[in-house]
Amino acid sequence: MVRAQAGCRSGGGRDMNLQEMRRPIESGCPDGMQYMHPSMIRNFGQWKYHEHPRPGVLVHHAESGESIWTVKAGTQRILDVYTLRKLCDIGDQYGDGHVRFTMRSNIEYMVDREEKVEPLIEALEKEGFVVGGTANSVAFISHTQGWLHCDIPGTDASGVVKAMMDELIDEFKHCRMPNRVHITTSCCQINCGGQGDIAINVQHTKPPKINHSLVANVCERPSVVARCPVAAIRPAMVDGKPSLEVDEKKCICCGACYPPCPPMQINDPEHSKLAIWVGGNHSNARSKPSFQKLVAGGVPNNPPRWPEATAIVKKILKTYQQDAKDWERVNEWVDRIGWPRFFELTGLPFTKYHIDNWRGSRKSLNSSTHIRF
């Protein structure tokens, strides 16, 4: 470590300080090549084709004649040190010591010979890890931080994931869906869980309750006013103290005001519900990306098993499995049959709250890279 040179008044001392200053450390992701399997590095950009011999296993063949086998296993979103060490021990003993985690917290082991695959799968399943999640399966549910890390959750997203995956685990282990299904959960309405074929998000149904005695000491009021997407918050004086007030006719109960101002409490055991959304898609391969649409609102936020939300998700998946054509994603299936038919097949009630009549939304957001003329 370089120590600062104190009391140097001469030019020579200043030059010495400049010479001994450490170089800045660049931020950002490290170079992924250093962690890759040697076979992947040797054949980078030279892959000829790939195969899917069984759920949870992929094999890629290179132009050079080499092959690399990938075994995918599901893990919990939030990993403890014991589980991480166990996964690494399995990789060192049965794999080639090279792993990577997917965005859905699945771990992938890369090996260079087929005979290593079966012992690796047996070791994973012996320790309770489920192999699957490839091709047209239900992928592990991605979710936000929940109560563990986030400061604004209305529910525990990881708990919803555990409850649902307990009942959907067979669809992770097998490839029985028309196409891949991505499910996401978000513990607040900011939805950093992202767009999903099916999404389970918190739905606040009442405006925030304001503790006016704390606002002046805790909140930076201009920031809170600016945070509201519909301009429903404005400064106010309450009991002689600077505070805030909410225009409940404008408020959309999104909860965006709560992070910069915790005295504006919006979480409520009775009025914070769950909402089910359908049709979100990040892909830009065959069609443009799509935003998810509300299909069920006011679902009870009922821990620890969330049976009502799980039942709706299973009903949607079963209908999609039976009615969609091969290789149709959920959004493509809904576009083909139409929303009236979707509600008819799933048996979900259609209410006035499903109508998108917000003036601030655009009819169709150009979220695609496809060229239009």
Secondary structure by P-SEA (a helix, b strand, c coil): ccccccccccaaaaaaaaaacccccccccccccccccaaaaaacccccccccccccbbbbbccccbbbbbbbbbbcccccaaaaaaaaaaaaaccccccccccccbbbbbbccccccaaaaaaaaaabbbbbccccccccccccccccccccccccaaaaaaaaaaaaaaaaaccccccbbbbbbbcccccccccccbbbbbbbcccccccccccccccaaaaaaaacccccbbbbbcccccccccccccccccccccccccccccccccccbbbbbcccccccccccbbbbbbcccccccccccaaaaaaaaaaaaaaaaacccccccaaaaaaaacaaaaaaaaccccccccccccccccccccccccccc
